[in-house]
Amino acid sequence: MSKNYLSFLSQLAKNNHKEWMDENRDWYQEVRAEFLQDVAELLSEISKWEPALSAFKPKDCVFRQNRDIRFSPNKAPYKTNLAAYFSVGGKKSNGPGYYLHIQPGESFIAGGIWMPPSEVLKNIRQEIDYSGKELENILTEPKFQEAFGGMEGEKLKTSPRDYDAGHPYIELLRHKSFIVSTSFSDEEIKSGNYKEKAIHHFQLMKPFHEFLSRAIEDAEGGEGLL
């Protein structure tokens, strides 16, 4: 089924103001309904290996289109992407989750934890210190590596506090975010074929998420984690 997301988002990027949105409210509602349907399909599939997510509804996973402009110099009122996040802890969870981002020329999926708070980061580094080989094996597993290429995210330029520069997993310990991702072409989005690829890649993330979840159990009390 052909998707109408990109044409809407392209026009929104050119006309990012309330007057245009009011004039095109029906188009927006059509796009949002279609996106919620896609999110429902993804949620159903992810719940097969993450059963705790079965308690969520699609609208629980989709981000609002309105931007929070209170403290931003950019006063454009709307996001120019469609996005959803699947995590047992919800969209604001510190635990790992599955992220979907649709935007002309910039569509992708990602998983893991982006910029965790200091206590969570400390726990992840401690787990890497204890079990770095396990994480290394996950990241270098051939199918995982082919799908994602490696772990992304901002890194320290030096060693984190309490860890020696000669630590065997110092490159993993230097990470401040723990993210993997892969991109989609506009054609994949337009055709709707992106969903099959997303489900396949999300499932490959499962051992990566299990490692991160175990790492931060102490930080979040072991609740609400994937």
Number of C-alpha atoms within 10 A of each C-alpha: 7 11 16 17 23 22 13 17 21 15 12 19 17 10 14 18 14 13 10 13 16 11 10 13 13 11 15 18 11 13 19 16 12 15 21 18 14 15 23 17 15 19 22 18 19 22 15 12 12 18 13 16 20 14 10 17 14 19 13 14 23 20 15 13 15 11 15 14 12 8 7 9 7 10 13 17 15 19 18 22 20 20 21 22 25 27 25 23 17 17 17 9 17 23 29 30 26 26 21 22 16 23 23 18 12 12 21 19 23 23 26 25 23 19 15 17 12 11 12 21 22 19 18 25 24 16 19 21 17 12 14 18 13 14 18 15 12 20 21 15 12 11 13 20 15 11 17 20 15 15 17 17 13 13 16 11 9 11 17 17 8 6 15 12 14 9 12 12 20 19 15 18 24 19 22 23 18 23 22 24 21 15 18 20 15 18 14 16 21 16 13 16 15 19 17 13 15 22 17 13 21 21 18 19 23 21 15 23 23 14 20 25 25 16 24 25 17 13 19 16 9 14 14 17 24 24
